[in-house]
Amino acid sequence: YAPDRVFLHAGVVGCQGRALIFPGASFAGKTTLVAELVHAGAAYYSDEYAVLDQCGKVHPYARDLQMRHNGARAQTSVTVAHLNGTAGATPLPVSQVVFTRYLESGHWAPEPVSAGMAVLEMLRHTVPVQRAPARVMAVLATMMETATALRSERGEAREAAHALLLATRQLSEVDANGIRSVQPGSCKLAIGGSQPDNPCAPEPAQTASFTIEGTQQLPH
């Protein structure tokens, strides 16, 4: 029991100093998507709960991933090391809330969700909402001050994971006031007809790394 925390039933990963969370019920495919993201380089935070503090930041929920295979109810514990990944250790602001579920015929085609609708949707997946609805609403609203939300069905997790990580690594982002600016960070540019760092490609991509320092507002 943690009265100063809000527990949102969701998967969570960290990327570029911000968190992506995937609210949803069991059997929505959260753990499979989190595992794919961690394998692709995101930091593991949780496959069960997004643990939110009063400032809307998400904290690590330390436990092994609980994987289901072929829709079975039985779960198998999988360590982060088994995925060649790393676990997050510090609280992060949330950059994106993703409402998604696996469908065999699904295709990744995200559409934006308003902050208000995102809060209402997350309420269904929040543990203490009946006990402290006002506090839960306040925390979720605070979290959405730094986040955007989207919704999409998905097929295999790899397609959605790669699209999400690509979106988080854009050179610019839009803040809560609608202002787009270039953000600081380390970037890797790849030119070619294959995925970066793929040694099996017939013509490996040419890559170069660079660092952006400071921010610069972009024109409308």
Secondary structure, 3 states (H helix, E strand, C coil): CCCCCEEEEEEEEEECCEEEEEECCCCCCHHHHHHHHHHCCCEEEECCEEEECCCCCEECCCCCEEECCCCCCCCEEECCHHHCCEECCCCECEEEEEEEEECCCCCCCCEEECHHHHHHHHHCCECCCCCCHHHHHHHHHHHCCCCEEEEEEECCHHHHHHHHHHHHCCCEEECCCCCEEECCEEEEEEECCCCCCCCCCCCCCEEEEEEECCCEECCC
